[in-house]
Amino acid sequence: MNRKMRRQILGDAMRKERVIRRVSQQRIADHLGLAKTTISAYELGKVSPAIDTLDEYCAFLGVDYLELLREVTEEVRRLDI
């Protein structure tokens, strides 16, 4: 399995949810106590967030992180990655 592609799919999903809610990377970074560049790295699929970080990211946006992971898993399976 291609980990880079899976990270990219997760990052795309994170970015999509953030953009839908019109929240800036800086605002979510401040809330999480992280650098904006870290949020960018997550959303670009360069690194994967820790599960606790993903949970906090989603909670701040009002998104169920388990549902987000289900969607990511479905996309990974669809693409057979």
N, C-alpha and C positions, 0 to 999 in steps of 0.2 A: 504494500500500500504506500502511496505517495503522501508522506506527512506534510510536505510543503503545500500540496493542493488542498488537503484537509484544513490546514491552518488558514489558507486563503478563503475557503468557503465559510469558515467560522468568522473570520474577519469581515467578510462581505456582509454576513448576516448581522453582525454587531453594528457595522456602519449604517446599514439600512434602517435598523431600529432607531438609532440615534438621530439620523437625518429626518426620518418621519416625524419625530418628536421635536425637531428643531432645537436640539441641544448641541452646543459647540463641544469640540474635543477639550478645550480649555476648561469649560464648566464641569464636565464629568471628571477630568483629571483632578481638578481642585477638590471635588467631592470625595474622590477616592484617595487623595493624598499622593498622587502620582504625577509625573511629568507629562505634559502634552505629547511629547515625543513617544512616550510609552503607549499611550492610547493609539497614536498613529501606527506604531509598530504592530499592535494587536490587530487593528483594522486592515492593515496591509498584508497580514498573514506572515509577518517576519518572525513573530514570537507568539506563543500561546499564553493566554492569561491563566493564572492559577484558578482553580474552580471557585475558591472564595471570592476572588476578584471578579470573575465572570458573574457570580451571583450578585455581588454588590453593584456591578455595572448595570445588570438587568433590573435589579430592584429600583435603582435610581430612575430608570426609564419607565418603570411600571410594566416590565416584561417578565413573564415566567421563564426563568433560565432553562428549566427542563424542557419547556416547549421549544425554545430556541435550539437547544441541543437535538431535539427530535427532528426539527426541520433540517438542521445541518446533517444529521445522520441520514435522513431520506435523500438529500442531495448527493451525499457521498455514495450511497448505494446506487442511486440512479446513474451516476457517472461511472460506477464500478471502479472507484479509486481505492 
